[in-house]
């Protein structure tokens, strides 16, 4: 799994703008498309401890109760098909119009000239919540419910503050 995670990151950094496993396997030396796709789609790992570790590292490096600040933003990822989790016709800020895309909500931390992302959530439009067949096909757990983007933002702030004691003044 370490090899595939390294190759995935290499693909992201070396990529030619197409964010898919086929293009990553073309860009990265000795990378197999199928093993990389399996790693991303089926590997049983939980990303929460990684994000918690990042938050603790940020606290240790630049955490500040007075000058630290939290920032919420969304980012849209245009998509061609309909099988990526959360993809729907919705406003895409990157394109400045309604388009077929996924939307991520992100929590960032800033202090002086230091800025980094410390958490993320994938927004699931209502049609994804009600379409049980589509959810099952794409592996969205039965217990996931619809949440507004503001609810996702509050969850991230609450988690950073309560679980990791993220210091911020504004």
C-alpha positions as CSV (number, residue, x, y, z in Angstrom):
1,X,0.0,0.0,0.0
2,X,3.0,2.3,0.6
3,X,4.1,2.0,-3.0
4,X,0.6,2.9,-4.4
5,X,0.2,5.8,-2.0
6,X,3.6,7.2,-3.2
7,X,2.6,6.6,-6.8
8,X,-0.8,8.3,-6.3
9,X,0.9,11.4,-4.8
10,X,3.4,11.4,-7.7
11,X,0.6,11.2,-10.2
12,X,-1.1,14.2,-8.6
13,X,2.0,16.2,-8.6
14,X,3.2,15.2,-12.1
15,X,-0.2,15.1,-13.7
16,X,-1.1,16.7,-16.9
17,X,-4.4,18.1,-15.6
18,X,-6.4,14.8,-15.9
19,X,-7.0,13.5,-12.4
20,X,-7.6,9.8,-13.1
21,X,-5.6,6.6,-12.5
22,X,-5.0,6.0,-16.2
23,X,-3.2,9.3,-16.6
24,X,-1.3,8.8,-13.4
25,X,-0.1,5.4,-14.5
26,X,1.2,7.0,-17.7
27,X,3.0,9.8,-15.9
28,X,4.6,7.7,-13.1
29,X,7.4,5.2,-13.7
30,X,6.5,1.5,-13.1
31,X,2.9,2.4,-12.1
32,X,0.1,-0.1,-12.8
33,X,-3.3,1.5,-13.5
34,X,-5.3,-1.4,-12.0
35,X,-3.4,-1.6,-8.7
36,X,-3.6,2.2,-8.4
37,X,-7.3,2.1,-9.1
38,X,-7.8,-0.6,-6.5
39,X,-5.7,1.3,-4.0
40,X,-7.9,4.4,-4.4
41,X,-11.3,2.7,-4.6
42,X,-11.0,-0.4,-2.4
43,X,-8.2,0.0,0.1
44,X,-9.6,-0.3,3.7
45,X,-8.0,2.7,5.3
46,X,-9.4,5.6,7.3
47,X,-8.1,9.1,6.4
48,X,-9.3,10.7,9.6
49,X,-6.1,9.8,11.6
50,X,-4.0,11.4,8.9
51,X,-6.0,14.6,9.0
52,X,-5.8,14.6,12.8
53,X,-2.1,14.2,12.6
54,X,-1.8,17.1,10.2
55,X,-3.9,19.3,12.6
56,X,-1.6,18.4,15.5
57,X,1.5,19.2,13.4
58,X,0.0,22.5,12.5
59,X,-0.7,23.2,16.1
60,X,2.9,22.4,17.1
61,X,4.4,24.4,14.2
62,X,2.3,27.6,14.2
63,X,-0.7,27.2,16.5
64,X,-1.7,30.6,17.9
65,X,-4.7,31.5,20.0
66,X,-4.5,35.2,19.0
67,X,-3.3,35.3,15.4
68,X,-4.3,31.9,14.1
69,X,-7.4,31.8,11.9
70,X,-9.7,29.2,10.4
71,X,-10.9,29.6,6.8
72,X,-13.7,27.7,5.0
73,X,-13.9,27.4,1.2
74,X,-15.4,25.1,-1.3
75,X,-13.7,23.8,-4.5
76,X,-15.4,22.2,-7.4
77,X,-14.0,19.5,-9.6
78,X,-15.6,19.3,-13.1
79,X,-16.4,15.7,-14.1
80,X,-17.4,14.0,-17.4
81,X,-19.5,11.1,-16.1
82,X,-22.0,10.4,-13.4
83,X,-20.3,7.7,-11.4
84,X,-17.9,9.7,-9.2
85,X,-19.4,10.0,-5.7
86,X,-21.3,13.3,-5.3
87,X,-21.2,14.4,-8.9
88,X,-24.2,16.4,-10.1
89,X,-25.2,19.4,-12.1
90,X,-24.4,22.2,-9.5
91,X,-22.7,25.5,-9.4
92,X,-19.0,25.2,-10.2
93,X,-17.0,28.2,-9.0
94,X,-14.0,27.2,-11.0
95,X,-16.1,27.4,-14.2
96,X,-18.4,30.2,-13.1
97,X,-21.5,28.3,-14.0
98,X,-23.7,25.3,-13.3
99,X,-21.8,22.2,-14.5
100,X,-21.4,18.5,-13.9
101,X,-19.0,18.4,-10.9
102,X,-18.1,17.3,-7.4
103,X,-17.9,19.9,-4.6
104,X,-15.5,19.6,-1.7
105,X,-15.7,21.8,1.4
106,X,-12.3,22.6,3.0
107,X,-11.0,23.9,6.3
108,X,-7.8,25.9,6.2
109,X,-5.6,27.3,8.9
110,X,-3.5,30.5,8.6
111,X,-1.1,32.4,10.7
112,X,1.0,35.3,9.2
113,X,2.3,34.0,5.9
114,X,1.7,30.3,6.7
115,X,-1.4,28.7,5.2
116,X,-2.5,25.0,4.9
117,X,-5.5,22.8,4.5
118,X,-6.4,20.8,7.6
119,X,-9.7,19.1,6.9
120,X,-12.1,18.3,4.1
121,X,-15.6,17.0,3.4
122,X,-17.2,15.8,0.2
123,X,-20.6,17.5,-0.4
124,X,-23.4,15.0,-1.4
125,X,-26.3,16.7,-3.2
126,X,-29.8,15.6,-2.1
127,X,-30.3,13.4,-5.2
128,X,-27.4,11.3,-4.0
129,X,-29.0,10.7,-0.7
130,X,-32.2,9.5,-2.1
131,X,-30.8,7.3,-4.9
132,X,-30.1,4.0,-3.1
133,X,-29.0,2.1,-6.2
134,X,-26.4,4.8,-7.1
135,X,-25.2,5.0,-3.5
136,X,-24.7,1.2,-3.3
137,X,-22.9,1.1,-6.7
138,X,-20.5,3.8,-5.7
139,X,-20.0,2.6,-2.1
140,X,-21.7,5.4,-0.2
141,X,-22.7,4.0,3.2
142,X,-26.4,3.7,4.1
143,X,-26.0,5.9,7.1
144,X,-24.7,9.0,5.3
145,X,-27.4,11.7,5.3
146,X,-27.7,15.0,3.4
147,X,-25.8,17.9,5.0
148,X,-25.7,21.5,3.8
149,X,-22.2,22.9,3.0
150,X,-22.5,25.1,6.1
151,X,-23.1,21.9,8.3
152,X,-20.0,20.3,6.8
153,X,-18.0,23.4,7.6
154,X,-19.3,23.5,11.2
155,X,-18.4,19.8,11.7
156,X,-14.9,20.5,10.6
157,X,-14.5,23.5,12.9
158,X,-16.0,21.6,15.8
159,X,-13.8,18.6,15.3
160,X,-10.6,20.7,15.0
161,X,-11.5,22.6,18.1
162,X,-12.9,19.8,20.3
163,X,-10.7,16.9,19.3
164,X,-7.4,18.5,18.5
165,X,-7.7,21.8,20.4
166,X,-6.9,23.9,17.3
167,X,-6.0,27.4,18.5
168,X,-7.4,30.4,16.7
169,X,-8.3,34.0,17.4
170,X,-10.5,34.6,14.4
